[in-house]
């Protein structure tokens, strides 16, 4: 089926095969030799790459009998995942409840509601997702027969969707010409799924994760608040395959916002802050490794989710709850095995 030529039975069939675009102005203005290729995921029906993983997770749960008629889907999200969950869950006939931090943009909450989802808010911002997860787990304990939890942070169908879809698309669209892949670390699904696929095609291809400079959990084991919605949730998710990583790039919130604005003005790509973070990281890699000819990354979502954020000039204060957020010893020990071998690009 060609989704550009054929009649679709539903918008579900429009998920995937998003454009791969070569940035023309920004790399040249930065004086870089290598190309930066971006997979523009806001061409998915709800405007983000999360459509891919919720179609995979929910459809597989229905096939396996985990998600049964009458059950309600509950998920923790900072926004895009909740929107996709409400869209796909509603398509399959299920009610959806999304638990998200109150500091996320209003557009995200309202879009979830327009898709029929219910929104429960928890204190804090981007790096307080653990509080959302606490609510989800409590509700599952209270009513296990009522709820099904996709759990995007640990569900193997999350990276599976990118292994089966995003990775092959990227490889085919670039005609096997990708020299490096870089993606921000949120659930770990994109970098793990795409990274595994690319490594099967080229064993030596560099794979980089990106994290907020204010919340360098991968590079320093430290938690901190930041302003890049959709990544840096304050813990290392099960779906992030640390063995894949060549290195980690840190990008500040200011750098991410500035690059997202530049992408709109200079490349005509109106995207969110995490997408600006990805491109800023790709440029840092290109500068550090001029031998790389084509660096690929993701445009995660549309800028339409950010009208009430600093991306579009609205400064809002997010009340971060005062609490201890120390990284546990097990996580630190796990990270210590990689700190000596990962390349860190600040």
Backbone as numpy.savetxt, mean C-alpha at the origin, in Angstrom:
# Nx Ny Nz CAx CAy CAz Cx Cy Cz
-10.70 -11.67 -22.49 -11.53 -10.46 -22.49 -10.66 -9.22 -22.49
-11.00 -8.28 -23.36 -10.30 -6.99 -23.40 -11.21 -5.96 -22.75
-10.81 -5.49 -21.56 -11.71 -4.60 -20.82 -11.89 -3.25 -21.48
-11.03 -2.93 -22.46 -11.19 -1.67 -23.19 -12.17 -1.81 -24.36
-12.41 -3.05 -24.80 -13.25 -3.25 -25.99 -14.54 -4.00 -25.71
-14.55 -4.85 -24.70 -15.70 -5.71 -24.44 -16.63 -5.10 -23.39
-17.88 -5.56 -23.40 -18.82 -5.18 -22.34 -18.49 -6.00 -21.10
-18.34 -5.32 -19.98 -18.02 -6.00 -18.72 -19.30 -6.38 -17.99
-19.27 -7.51 -17.32 -20.43 -7.95 -16.55 -20.53 -7.19 -15.23
-19.41 -6.68 -14.75 -19.38 -5.85 -13.54 -18.05 -5.12 -13.50
-17.95 -4.14 -12.61 -16.69 -3.41 -12.47 -15.59 -4.27 -11.89
-15.95 -5.40 -11.29 -14.94 -6.33 -10.79 -13.98 -6.71 -11.91
-14.52 -6.86 -13.11 -13.69 -7.27 -14.25 -12.76 -6.16 -14.73
-12.93 -4.96 -14.20 -12.05 -3.84 -14.59 -10.83 -3.74 -13.69
-10.71 -4.63 -12.71 -9.57 -4.59 -11.80 -8.33 -5.14 -12.50
-7.22 -4.42 -12.37 -5.95 -4.88 -12.93 -5.66 -4.32 -14.30
-4.51 -4.71 -14.84 -4.00 -4.20 -16.12 -4.04 -2.68 -16.17
-3.48 -2.09 -15.12 -3.36 -0.64 -15.04 -2.17 -0.18 -15.88
-2.16 1.08 -16.31 -1.07 1.56 -17.19 0.28 1.60 -16.48
1.32 1.32 -17.23 2.70 1.53 -16.79 3.22 2.75 -17.53
3.59 3.80 -16.80 3.91 5.09 -17.40 5.36 5.47 -17.10
6.04 5.95 -18.11 7.42 6.44 -17.95 7.37 7.92 -17.56
7.97 8.26 -16.43 8.04 9.67 -16.04 8.99 10.40 -16.98
8.53 11.53 -17.50 9.29 12.25 -18.52 10.09 13.43 -17.96
9.48 14.21 -17.07 10.11 15.47 -16.66 10.92 15.36 -15.39
10.34 14.75 -14.36 10.98 14.80 -13.04 12.36 14.16 -13.03
12.55 12.94 -13.53 13.91 12.37 -13.51 14.91 13.22 -14.29
14.46 13.77 -15.41 15.36 14.60 -16.22 15.75 15.87 -15.48
14.78 16.50 -14.82 15.07 17.72 -14.08 15.98 17.46 -12.87
15.96 16.23 -12.38 16.86 15.87 -11.27 18.23 15.45 -11.78
18.40 15.43 -13.10 19.69 15.08 -13.68 20.04 13.61 -13.60
19.02 12.74 -13.59 19.25 11.31 -13.42 19.32 10.59 -14.76
20.14 9.57 -14.82 20.30 8.80 -16.05 19.19 7.76 -16.23
18.81 7.10 -15.15 17.85 6.01 -15.24 16.42 6.48 -15.42
15.60 5.59 -15.98 14.17 5.86 -16.12 13.43 5.45 -14.85
12.31 6.14 -14.59 11.40 5.73 -13.53 10.07 5.39 -14.17
9.62 4.14 -13.95 8.36 3.66 -14.48 7.37 3.53 -13.34
6.14 4.01 -13.54 5.14 3.96 -12.47 3.90 3.22 -12.93
3.43 2.31 -12.09 2.19 1.57 -12.35 1.06 2.37 -11.73
0.19 2.92 -12.57 -0.81 3.89 -12.11 -2.07 3.15 -11.66
-2.11 2.85 -10.36 -3.15 1.99 -9.80 -4.49 2.69 -9.59
-4.54 4.00 -9.77 -5.85 4.64 -9.59 -6.78 4.38 -10.77
-6.34 3.61 -11.75 -7.24 3.17 -12.81 -8.06 1.95 -12.39
-7.82 1.40 -11.21 -8.71 0.38 -10.67 -10.03 1.04 -10.26
-11.14 0.27 -10.17 -12.47 0.87 -9.98 -12.61 1.83 -8.81
-12.04 1.52 -7.64 -12.20 2.44 -6.51 -11.05 3.43 -6.40
-10.09 3.35 -7.31 -9.02 4.33 -7.33 -7.76 3.96 -6.58
-7.58 2.67 -6.26 -6.33 2.27 -5.59 -5.99 0.82 -5.89
-4.77 0.44 -5.55 -4.31 -0.93 -5.76 -4.99 -1.93 -4.83
-5.67 -1.45 -3.79 -6.29 -2.36 -2.83 -7.42 -3.18 -3.45
-7.98 -2.73 -4.57 -9.01 -3.53 -5.24 -8.47 -4.92 -5.58
-7.21 -4.98 -5.97 -6.61 -6.26 -6.36 -6.66 -7.26 -5.22
-6.24 -6.82 -4.03 -6.09 -7.78 -2.95 -7.43 -8.17 -2.33
-8.40 -7.24 -2.30 -9.68 -7.60 -1.71 -10.50 -8.49 -2.63
-10.35 -8.34 -3.92 -10.97 -9.30 -4.83 -10.40 -10.69 -4.58
-9.09 -10.78 -4.45 -8.44 -12.08 -4.24 -8.80 -12.67 -2.87
-8.70 -11.87 -1.82 -8.95 -12.38 -0.48 -10.40 -12.80 -0.28
-11.33 -11.95 -0.74 -12.75 -12.24 -0.52 -13.22 -13.38 -1.41
-12.85 -13.37 -2.68 -13.29 -14.44 -3.59 -12.75 -15.80 -3.14
-11.50 -15.84 -2.68 -10.93 -17.10 -2.20 -11.61 -17.56 -0.91
-11.96 -16.62 -0.04 -12.65 -16.99 1.20 -14.03 -17.55 0.91
-14.70 -17.01 -0.10 -16.01 -17.54 -0.51 -15.84 -18.96 -1.05
-14.85 -19.16 -1.92 -14.60 -20.49 -2.49 -14.28 -21.52 -1.42
-13.48 -21.11 -0.43 -13.04 -22.04 0.62 -14.09 -22.26 1.71
-15.18 -21.49 1.68 -16.21 -21.64 2.69 -15.93 -20.91 3.98
-14.86 -20.11 4.02 -14.57 -19.31 5.23 -15.57 -18.18 5.38
-15.91 -17.56 4.26 -16.87 -16.45 4.24 -18.19 -17.00 3.73
-19.14 -17.12 4.65 -20.42 -17.76 4.33 -21.53 -16.72 4.22
-22.61 -17.06 3.53 -23.74 -16.13 3.40 -24.21 -15.64 4.77
-24.46 -14.35 4.87 -24.94 -13.77 6.12 -23.85 -13.26 7.03
-22.60 -13.66 6.79 -21.50 -13.17 7.63 -21.15 -11.74 7.25
-20.67 -11.01 8.23 -20.24 -9.62 8.03 -18.71 -9.58 7.96
-18.19 -8.78 7.05 -16.74 -8.61 6.93 -16.31 -7.46 7.82
-15.24 -7.67 8.58 -14.68 -6.59 9.40 -13.19 -6.48 9.10
-12.71 -5.25 8.94 -11.31 -5.04 8.57 -10.76 -3.78 9.21
-9.47 -3.81 9.52 -8.75 -2.62 9.99 -8.07 -1.97 8.80
-8.18 -0.65 8.70 -7.66 0.03 7.52 -7.39 1.49 7.82
-6.45 2.07 7.05 -6.27 3.52 7.10 -7.02 4.21 5.97
-7.81 3.46 5.21 -8.66 4.10 4.20 -8.85 3.35 2.92
-7.81 3.24 2.10 -7.96 2.61 0.79 -8.41 1.16 0.89
-7.84 0.42 1.83 -8.23 -0.97 2.01 -9.70 -1.06 2.40
-10.13 -0.17 3.28 -11.52 -0.17 3.70 -12.47 0.12 2.56
-12.07 1.04 1.69 -12.90 1.37 0.52 -13.03 0.15 -0.39
-11.91 -0.48 -0.70 -11.94 -1.65 -1.57 -12.70 -2.80 -0.92
-12.54 -2.96 0.39 -13.24 -4.01 1.11 -14.76 -3.80 1.04
-15.19 -2.55 1.22 -16.62 -2.24 1.14 -17.16 -2.49 -0.26
-16.38 -2.11 -1.27 -16.77 -2.29 -2.68 -16.90 -3.78 -3.03
-15.85 -4.55 -2.76 -15.85 -5.97 -3.12 -16.80 -6.75 -2.21
-16.78 -6.44 -0.91 -17.68 -7.13 0.01 -19.13 -6.92 -0.36
-19.49 -5.67 -0.70 -20.85 -5.40 -1.13 -21.23 -6.13 -2.40
-20.28 -6.25 -3.32 -20.53 -6.98 -4.57 -20.88 -8.44 -4.28
-20.24 -9.01 -3.26 -20.51 -10.40 -2.89 -21.68 -10.53 -1.92
-22.34 -9.41 -1.60 -23.55 -9.46 -0.79 -23.33 -9.45 0.71
-22.19 -8.94 1.17 -21.89 -8.93 2.60 -21.85 -7.51 3.15
-22.32 -7.35 4.37 -22.12 -6.09 5.08 -20.65 -5.98 5.46
-20.16 -4.74 5.52 -18.74 -4.50 5.80 -18.60 -3.45 6.89
-17.78 -3.74 7.90 -17.41 -2.78 8.93 -15.92 -2.52 8.83
-15.54 -1.25 8.78 -14.14 -0.86 8.67 -13.75 -0.08 9.92
-12.68 -0.52 10.58 -12.17 0.17 11.76 -10.93 0.94 11.34
-10.95 2.27 11.54 -9.84 3.09 11.05 -9.52 4.22 12.03
-8.27 4.72 12.00 -7.91 5.83 12.88 -8.68 7.10 12.53
-9.07 7.86 13.53 -9.87 9.05 13.31 -9.11 10.14 12.56
-7.78 10.05 12.53 -6.98 11.08 11.87 -6.91 10.95 10.36
-7.48 9.90 9.79 -7.41 9.73 8.34 -8.38 10.69 7.65
-8.15 10.94 6.36 -8.91 11.97 5.65 -10.40 11.65 5.61
-11.21 12.70 5.66 -12.66 12.56 5.66 -13.15 11.87 4.39
-12.47 12.13 3.26 -12.89 11.52 2.00 -12.92 10.00 2.09
-11.98 9.45 2.83 -11.90 7.99 2.95 -13.11 7.45 3.72
-13.44 8.10 4.82 -14.60 7.64 5.60 -15.88 7.73 4.79
-16.06 8.85 4.10 -17.31 9.04 3.36 -17.41 8.10 2.17
-16.30 7.79 1.53 -16.33 6.86 0.41 -16.72 5.46 0.88
-16.18 5.04 2.01 -16.57 3.74 2.57 -18.07 3.70 2.81
-18.61 4.76 3.38 -20.05 4.81 3.66 -20.87 4.78 2.37
-20.39 5.44 1.32 -21.12 5.44 0.05 -21.17 4.05 -0.57
-20.17 3.24 -0.30 -20.19 1.85 -0.77 -20.99 0.94 0.17
-21.62 1.52 1.18 -22.46 0.74 2.08 -21.77 0.25 3.33
-20.52 0.64 3.54 -19.78 0.17 4.70 -20.06 0.99 5.95
-19.81 0.38 7.08 -19.93 1.06 8.37 -18.52 1.38 8.85
-18.32 2.57 9.43 -16.99 3.00 9.87 -16.97 3.14 11.38
-16.00 2.50 12.02 -15.73 2.68 13.44 -14.38 3.36 13.58
-14.31 4.43 14.36 -13.08 5.21 14.49 -12.37 4.90 15.81
-11.04 4.86 15.72 -10.20 4.69 16.90 -9.27 5.89 17.01
-8.68 6.13 18.19 -7.81 7.31 18.35 -6.56 7.24 17.49
-6.04 8.43 17.15 -4.73 8.50 16.52 -4.73 8.64 15.02
-3.57 8.38 14.44 -3.38 8.56 13.01 -2.77 7.34 12.37
-1.96 7.60 11.35 -1.42 6.54 10.50 -0.68 5.44 11.25
0.09 5.81 12.25 0.92 4.82 12.94 0.24 4.24 14.18
-1.08 4.36 14.25 -1.83 3.81 15.38 -2.80 2.71 14.95
-2.45 2.01 13.88 -3.32 0.96 13.34 -3.47 -0.20 14.33
-2.49 -0.37 15.21 -2.60 -1.46 16.19 -3.85 -1.30 17.06
-4.29 -0.05 17.28 -5.52 0.18 18.05 -6.74 -0.29 17.27
-6.71 -0.13 15.95 -7.79 -0.65 15.10 -7.82 -2.17 15.16
-6.65 -2.78 15.09 -6.57 -4.24 15.14 -7.09 -4.78 16.47
-6.85 -4.05 17.55 -7.37 -4.47 18.86 -8.89 -4.53 18.84
-9.53 -3.54 18.21 -10.99 -3.51 18.13 -11.50 -4.69 17.30
-10.86 -4.92 16.16 -11.26 -6.04 15.29 -11.16 -7.36 16.04
-10.05 -7.59 16.72 -9.85 -8.85 17.44 -10.87 -9.02 18.56
-11.21 -7.92 19.24 -12.19 -8.00 20.32 -13.57 -8.40 19.78
-13.95 -7.80 18.65 -15.25 -8.12 18.06 -15.30 -9.56 17.56
-14.18 -10.05 17.04 -14.12 -11.44 16.60 -14.27 -12.40 17.77
-13.69 -12.05 18.91 -13.83 -12.89 20.10 -15.26 -12.87 20.63
-15.88 -11.69 20.56 -17.24 -11.55 21.08 -18.27 -12.26 20.20
-18.10 -12.17 18.87 -19.07 -12.75 17.94 -18.37 -13.45 16.78
-17.73 -14.59 17.04 -16.95 -15.25 15.99 -17.78 -15.75 14.81
-19.05 -16.04 15.03 -19.88 -16.53 13.93 -20.43 -15.40 13.07
-20.36 -14.19 13.60 -20.91 -13.05 12.86 -19.91 -12.50 11.85
-18.63 -12.45 12.24 -17.64 -11.71 11.45 -16.65 -12.63 10.73
-16.21 -12.17 9.56 -15.04 -12.73 8.88 -14.04 -11.60 8.68
-12.78 -11.88 9.02 -11.71 -10.87 8.98 -10.74 -11.20 7.84
-10.64 -10.35 6.81 -9.67 -10.61 5.74 -8.23 -10.57 6.25
-7.95 -9.66 7.18 -6.61 -9.49 7.77 -5.55 -9.29 6.68
-5.59 -8.13 6.06 -4.69 -7.82 4.95 -3.21 -7.91 5.34
-2.90 -7.81 6.62 -1.51 -7.83 7.06 -0.92 -9.24 7.09
-1.78 -10.27 7.12 -1.28 -11.64 7.24 -1.88 -12.60 6.21
-2.92 -12.20 5.51 -3.58 -13.07 4.54 -2.67 -13.28 3.33
-2.32 -14.52 3.04 -1.39 -14.81 1.95 -1.96 -14.48 0.57
-3.27 -14.32 0.49 -3.86 -13.93 -0.79 -3.61 -12.46 -1.13
-3.12 -11.69 -0.15 -2.70 -10.31 -0.42 -1.46 -10.31 -1.32
-0.32 -10.83 -0.88 0.81 -10.90 -1.82 0.50 -11.79 -3.01
-0.38 -12.77 -2.81 -0.76 -13.65 -3.92 -1.39 -12.89 -5.07
-2.20 -11.88 -4.75 -2.83 -11.07 -5.80 -1.79 -10.33 -6.62
-0.76 -9.83 -5.96 0.29 -9.10 -6.68 1.23 -10.05 -7.42
1.42 -11.24 -6.87 2.24 -12.25 -7.55 1.56 -12.71 -8.84
0.25 -12.86 -8.78 -0.50 -13.35 -9.95 -0.87 -12.24 -10.92
-0.96 -11.00 -10.42 -1.44 -9.90 -11.25 -0.43 -8.81 -11.51
-0.12 -8.03 -10.49 0.73 -6.85 -10.65 2.11 -7.20 -11.20
2.73 -8.23 -10.64 4.07 -8.62 -11.08 4.13 -8.99 -12.55
3.30 -9.95 -13.00 3.30 -10.30 -14.43 2.96 -9.13 -15.34
2.02 -8.28 -14.92 1.68 -7.11 -15.73 2.90 -6.21 -15.91
3.58 -5.93 -14.81 4.76 -5.07 -14.84 5.84 -5.65 -15.75
6.06 -6.94 -15.65 7.09 -7.60 -16.45 6.74 -7.56 -17.94
5.47 -7.85 -18.25 5.06 -7.86 -19.66 5.03 -6.46 -20.25
4.51 -5.50 -19.50 4.42 -4.13 -20.01 5.80 -3.52 -20.24
6.76 -3.89 -19.41 8.12 -3.37 -19.56 8.97 -4.23 -20.49
8.35 -5.32 -21.01 9.07 -6.28 -21.86 10.32 -6.81 -21.15
10.17 -7.05 -19.86 11.27 -7.60 -19.08 12.38 -6.61 -18.82
12.07 -5.32 -18.97 13.12 -4.31 -18.87 13.26 -3.63 -17.53
12.62 -4.17 -16.49 12.73 -3.56 -15.15 14.03 -3.99 -14.49
14.82 -3.03 -14.02 16.10 -3.31 -13.36 16.01 -3.27 -11.84
14.89 -2.73 -11.31 14.78 -2.55 -9.87 13.31 -2.28 -9.54
12.85 -2.77 -8.39 11.49 -2.48 -7.95 11.54 -1.92 -6.54
10.75 -0.88 -6.31 10.71 -0.23 -5.00 9.27 0.06 -4.64
8.89 -0.21 -3.39 7.52 0.05 -2.95 7.50 0.33 -1.45
6.60 1.23 -1.07 6.45 1.57 0.34 5.91 0.39 1.12
6.34 0.28 2.35 5.94 -0.83 3.20 4.69 -0.47 3.99
3.57 -1.09 3.58 2.33 -0.96 4.31 1.99 -2.31 4.90
1.18 -3.09 4.16 0.90 -4.47 4.59 2.02 -5.42 4.20
2.89 -4.99 3.28 3.93 -5.87 2.76 3.49 -6.66 1.55
2.21 -6.57 1.19 1.69 -7.39 0.10 2.26 -7.06 -1.26
2.35 -5.76 -1.58 2.84 -5.37 -2.90 4.29 -5.76 -3.09
5.14 -5.37 -2.14 6.57 -5.63 -2.31 6.88 -7.12 -2.28
6.13 -7.89 -1.47 6.37 -9.33 -1.40 5.87 -10.03 -2.66
4.65 -9.73 -3.09 4.11 -10.40 -4.27 4.84 -10.05 -5.54
5.03 -8.75 -5.79 5.74 -8.32 -6.99 7.20 -8.75 -6.91
7.80 -8.58 -5.74 9.21 -8.94 -5.57 9.47 -10.41 -5.85
8.61 -11.28 -5.35 8.80 -12.72 -5.60 8.68 -13.04 -7.09
7.71 -12.43 -7.74 7.55 -12.70 -9.17 8.78 -12.24 -9.95
9.24 -11.02 -9.67 10.39 -10.49 -10.41 11.65 -11.30 -10.14
11.81 -11.77 -8.90 13.00 -12.57 -8.58 12.99 -13.90 -9.33
11.82 -14.42 -9.65 11.76 -15.64 -10.44 12.18 -15.39 -11.89
12.00 -14.15 -12.33 12.40 -13.80 -13.69 13.86 -13.37 -13.75
14.32 -12.67 -12.69 15.71 -12.22 -12.62 16.19 -12.33 -11.18
17.06 -13.29 -10.93 17.46 -13.60 -9.56 18.17 -12.44 -8.86
18.81 -11.58 -9.64 19.62 -10.52 -9.02 18.94 -9.16 -9.01
17.65 -9.09 -9.35 16.99 -7.78 -9.42 16.88 -7.18 -8.02
17.30 -5.93 -7.83 17.22 -5.30 -6.50 15.77 -4.98 -6.13
15.41 -5.26 -4.89 14.08 -4.97 -4.36 14.25 -4.11 -3.11
13.65 -2.92 -3.13 13.78 -1.99 -2.00 12.41 -1.72 -1.37
12.39 -1.68 -0.05 11.23 -1.20 0.68 11.42 0.27 0.99
10.32 0.97 1.20 10.37 2.39 1.59 9.61 2.54 2.90
10.15 3.34 3.80 9.45 3.62 5.05 9.58 5.10 5.39
8.64 5.64 6.18 8.75 7.04 6.58 10.00 7.28 7.42
10.69 8.38 7.15 11.88 8.71 7.94 11.53 8.93 9.41
10.29 9.36 9.67 9.87 9.61 11.05 9.50 8.32 11.79
9.32 7.23 11.06 8.93 5.95 11.66 9.78 4.82 11.08
11.09 4.85 11.36 12.02 3.91 10.72 12.08 2.55 11.41
10.97 1.84 11.38 10.94 0.57 12.10 11.85 -0.47 11.45
11.94 -0.47 10.11 12.79 -1.45 9.44 14.27 -1.16 9.65
14.64 0.10 9.59 16.06 0.46 9.66 16.57 0.71 11.07
15.65 1.05 12.00 16.09 1.35 13.37 15.26 0.68 14.45
14.17 0.04 14.05 13.29 -0.56 15.04 12.53 0.46 15.85
12.31 1.66 15.28 11.69 2.77 16.02 10.32 3.11 15.47
9.41 3.42 16.38 8.08 3.89 16.01 8.04 5.41 16.07
7.20 6.03 15.26 7.02 7.47 15.32 5.83 7.88 14.48
5.23 9.02 14.80 4.10 9.51 14.01 4.62 10.17 12.73
3.83 10.07 11.67 4.21 10.66 10.38 2.94 11.02 9.62
3.08 11.53 8.39 1.93 12.06 7.66 1.76 11.41 6.29
2.30 10.21 6.11 2.17 9.51 4.83 1.09 8.45 4.98
-0.14 8.80 4.60 -1.27 7.90 4.81 -1.10 6.63 3.98
-1.29 5.48 4.63 -1.27 4.20 3.93 -0.05 3.35 4.16
0.99 3.89 4.80 2.20 3.10 5.04 2.70 3.36 6.46
3.73 2.61 6.87 4.36 2.87 8.17 3.39 2.77 9.32
2.73 1.59 9.45 1.67 1.44 10.43 2.16 1.16 11.85
3.46 1.12 12.05 3.99 0.98 13.40 4.37 -0.43 13.80
4.31 -1.38 12.87 4.73 -2.75 13.16 5.15 -3.42 11.86
5.78 -4.58 11.97 6.19 -5.32 10.77 5.14 -6.39 10.48
4.42 -6.28 9.38 3.36 -7.24 9.08 3.91 -8.60 8.67
3.12 -9.63 8.90 3.53 -10.99 8.53 3.75 -11.12 7.02
3.03 -10.34 6.24 3.12 -10.47 4.78 4.38 -9.84 4.18
5.17 -9.16 4.99 6.40 -8.57 4.46 7.53 -9.59 4.54
8.01 -10.03 3.38 9.11 -11.00 3.31 10.44 -10.25 3.37
11.02 -10.20 4.55 12.25 -9.45 4.75 13.42 -10.02 3.95
13.37 -11.31 3.66 14.46 -11.94 2.91 14.57 -11.42 1.48
13.49 -10.86 0.96 13.50 -10.35 -0.41 14.30 -9.07 -0.56
14.43 -8.32 0.53 14.88 -6.94 0.43 16.38 -6.81 0.20
16.70 -6.00 -0.80 18.08 -5.57 -1.02 18.44 -4.46 -0.06
17.46 -3.60 0.20 17.70 -2.46 1.07 16.42 -1.74 1.41
16.56 -0.64 2.13 15.43 0.17 2.57 15.74 1.63 2.30
14.76 2.35 1.76 14.88 3.79 1.52 13.99 4.51 2.51
14.50 5.55 3.15 13.66 6.35 4.05 13.30 7.67 3.36
12.04 8.04 3.48 11.52 9.27 2.87 10.71 10.01 3.93
10.97 11.28 4.11 10.23 12.07 5.10 8.84 12.43 4.59
7.96 12.77 5.50 6.62 13.20 5.12 6.67 14.41 4.20
7.55 15.36 4.50 7.69 16.55 3.66 8.12 16.18 2.24
9.07 15.27 2.12 9.54 14.84 0.80 8.41 14.16 0.03
7.61 13.35 0.71 6.52 12.63 0.06 5.45 13.58 -0.45
5.08 14.56 0.39 4.06 15.54 -0.02 4.55 16.37 -1.20
5.79 16.83 -1.11 6.34 17.65 -2.20 6.36 16.87 -3.52
6.76 15.60 -3.48 6.82 14.83 -4.71 5.43 14.55 -5.27
4.45 14.29 -4.40 3.09 14.08 -4.88 2.58 15.33 -5.60
2.90 16.50 -5.07 2.50 17.75 -5.73 3.21 17.90 -7.07
4.49 17.56 -7.12 5.24 17.66 -8.37 4.68 16.71 -9.43
4.29 15.52 -9.00 3.75 14.55 -9.95 2.49 15.10 -10.63
1.65 15.78 -9.87 0.44 16.36 -10.45 0.78 17.46 -11.46
1.69 18.35 -11.08 2.01 19.51 -11.92 2.88 19.14 -13.11
3.91 18.33 -12.86 4.92 18.08 -13.89 4.65 16.84 -14.75
3.91 15.87 -14.20 3.66 14.65 -14.96 2.18 14.41 -15.23
1.31 15.25 -14.65 -0.13 15.06 -14.84 -0.69 13.88 -14.08
0.02 13.44 -13.04 -0.41 12.28 -12.25 -0.85 12.79 -10.87
-2.16 12.91 -10.66 -2.71 13.40 -9.40 -2.89 12.21 -8.47
-1.96 12.06 -7.56 -1.92 10.85 -6.72 -1.80 11.23 -5.26
-1.82 10.21 -4.41 -1.73 10.42 -2.98 -0.30 10.54 -2.47
-0.19 10.76 -1.17 1.10 11.05 -0.55 2.02 9.83 -0.57
1.47 8.63 -0.38 2.32 7.44 -0.40 2.90 7.20 -1.79
2.19 7.63 -2.82 2.72 7.52 -4.18 3.88 8.49 -4.37
3.74 9.69 -3.82 4.86 10.63 -3.83 6.06 10.06 -3.10
5.79 9.35 -2.01 6.86 8.68 -1.26 7.57 7.66 -2.13
6.81 6.85 -2.87 7.41 5.84 -3.75 8.31 6.46 -4.81
7.83 7.52 -5.44 8.62 8.14 -6.51 9.85 8.83 -5.93
9.70 9.49 -4.79 10.87 10.10 -4.14 11.93 9.05 -3.84
11.49 7.87 -3.40 12.43 6.78 -3.13 13.09 6.28 -4.40
12.31 6.16 -5.48 12.87 5.71 -6.76 13.96 6.66 -7.24
13.75 7.96 -7.05 14.76 8.95 -7.45 16.02 8.82 -6.60
15.86 8.54 -5.31 17.03 8.36 -4.45 17.83 7.13 -4.88
17.14 6.07 -5.27 17.84 4.88 -5.75 18.55 5.18 -7.06
17.88 5.90 -7.95 18.49 6.25 -9.24 19.75 7.08 -9.05
19.73 7.96 -8.06 20.91 8.78 -7.79 22.04 7.93 -7.20
21.68 7.00 -6.31 22.70 6.16 -5.66 23.24 5.09 -6.60
22.42 4.70 -7.59 22.81 3.61 -8.50 22.56 4.02 -9.96
23.41 4.86 -10.50 23.23 5.31 -11.88 23.31 4.19 -12.91
23.79 3.01 -12.49 23.86 1.88 -13.42 22.49 1.27 -13.71
21.49 1.58 -12.88 20.14 1.05 -13.09 19.44 1.84 -14.18
18.96 1.15 -15.19 18.36 1.83 -16.34 16.86 2.07 -16.18
16.16 1.19 -15.45 14.70 1.34 -15.32 14.27 0.89 -13.93
13.82 1.84 -13.12 13.35 1.57 -11.77 11.83 1.68 -11.77
11.15 0.64 -11.30 9.69 0.62 -11.30 9.15 0.80 -9.89
8.03 1.51 -9.80 7.35 1.68 -8.52 5.86 1.84 -8.75
5.12 2.10 -7.68 3.67 2.12 -7.74 3.11 3.52 -7.47
2.10 3.89 -8.25 1.22 5.00 -7.90 0.03 4.34 -7.21
0.00 4.39 -5.89 -0.92 3.56 -5.12 -2.38 3.96 -5.25
-2.64 5.27 -5.32 -4.03 5.69 -5.31 -4.19 7.08 -5.91
-5.43 7.51 -6.01 -5.77 8.80 -6.58 -5.64 9.92 -5.56
-5.34 11.11 -6.03 -5.27 12.27 -5.16 -6.63 12.74 -4.67
-7.70 12.19 -5.24 -9.05 12.59 -4.81 -9.35 12.22 -3.36
-8.51 11.39 -2.75 -8.69 11.02 -1.34 -8.06 12.04 -0.40
-7.47 13.10 -0.94 -6.59 13.95 -0.14 -6.97 15.43 -0.15
-8.19 15.76 -0.54 -8.58 17.17 -0.60 -8.55 17.83 0.78
-8.80 17.06 1.83 -8.80 17.64 3.18 -7.50 17.33 3.93
-6.41 17.15 3.17 -5.10 16.92 3.79 -4.12 18.00 3.34
-2.92 17.95 3.87 -1.92 18.95 3.52 -1.50 18.87 2.06
-1.73 17.74 1.41 -1.41 17.63 -0.01 -2.11 18.74 -0.79
-3.34 19.03 -0.40 -4.13 20.06 -1.08 -4.26 21.32 -0.24
-3.37 21.50 0.72 -3.30 22.76 1.45 -4.05 22.83 2.75
-4.66 21.72 3.20 -5.39 21.73 4.46 -4.52 21.15 5.56
-4.18 21.96 6.53 -3.38 21.49 7.66 -4.32 21.12 8.79
-4.24 19.88 9.24 -5.11 19.45 10.33 -4.26 18.88 11.46
-4.74 19.07 12.66 -4.05 18.52 13.82 -4.64 17.16 14.15
-3.78 16.17 14.26 -4.21 14.84 14.63 -3.74 14.57 16.05
-4.68 14.25 16.92 -4.32 13.99 18.31 -3.80 12.56 18.42
-2.50 12.44 18.68 -1.88 11.13 18.82 -1.96 10.71 20.28
-2.54 9.55 20.58 -2.65 9.13 21.98 -1.28 8.94 22.63
-1.17 9.42 23.86 0.09 9.25 24.59 0.13 7.83 25.15
1.08 7.06 24.67 1.19 5.67 25.11 2.56 5.14 24.74
2.95 4.09 25.41 4.21 3.43 25.07 4.03 2.66 23.77
5.00 2.78 22.88 4.90 2.07 21.60 6.26 1.46 21.27
6.84 0.82 22.25 8.16 0.22 22.04 8.07 -1.00 21.15
9.03 -1.16 20.27 9.09 -2.35 19.42 9.49 -3.55 20.27
8.77 -4.66 20.13 9.02 -5.82 20.98 10.38 -6.45 20.67
10.90 -7.18 21.63 12.24 -7.77 21.52 12.34 -8.76 20.36
11.27 -9.51 20.13 11.29 -10.50 19.04 11.48 -9.82 17.69
10.79 -8.69 17.50 10.92 -7.93 16.25 12.33 -7.38 16.10
12.87 -6.82 17.18 14.23 -6.28 17.13 15.24 -7.37 16.77
15.10 -8.54 17.38 16.02 -9.64 17.07 15.91 -10.06 15.61
14.69 -10.07 15.10 14.49 -10.42 13.69 15.17 -9.39 12.78
15.00 -8.11 13.11 15.59 -7.05 12.29 17.11 -7.04 12.35
17.65 -7.37 13.52 19.11 -7.34 13.68 19.81 -8.27 12.70
19.11 -9.31 12.26 19.71 -10.25 11.30 19.91 -9.60 9.93
19.17 -8.52 9.68 19.22 -7.88 8.36 19.98 -6.56 8.36
20.12 -5.94 9.51 20.70 -4.60 9.55 22.11 -4.54 8.98
22.84 -5.61 9.10 24.20 -5.59 8.56 24.28 -5.80 7.06
23.20 -6.32 6.47 23.27 -6.64 5.04 22.41 -5.75 4.15
21.40 -5.10 4.72 20.57 -4.20 3.92 21.32 -2.92 3.59
21.16 -2.45 2.38 21.61 -1.10 2.03 20.54 -0.12 2.52
20.95 0.91 3.19 20.00 1.93 3.66 20.28 3.22 2.90
19.25 3.73 2.22 19.37 4.98 1.45 18.51 6.04 2.12
19.11 7.04 2.76 18.33 8.07 3.47 17.81 9.15 2.51
